[in-house]
Amino acid sequence: MMTVMTETTLKEGMEPQWDAAYRRRAEAVADHGGWVGLQLLIPLDAPNKRVVLGTWETRADWEAWHDTDVFRETRDEMDAAEDAHGRQERWYEVVTHESS
């Protein structure tokens, strides 16, 4: 299992647009093969930042998700709301996974 952490900074005032596109994406991912879990984090000291933690069976599953219509459609909306500095991505191998 793999977890990808993606951090992005949003343009001032664009948070609602980005969040709405993210919600549409999060609703659609549950039907995609290889998806394990998803979290959206907003740092308490930086309300214009978003950190997405996505856990997948394999990185190939994650890459296939990027080829779906809903991902591409929401990507355009999210890109328009993001600061010019873009996003940072970091991959982790999941060593343990606990859920309730």
Secondary structure, DSSP 8 states (H G I E B T S, - for coil): -EEEEEEEEE-TT-HHHHHHHHHHHHHHHTTSTTEEEEEEE--TT-TTEEEEEEEES-HHHHHHHTTSHHHHHHHHHHHHHEEEEEEEEEEEE-S-----
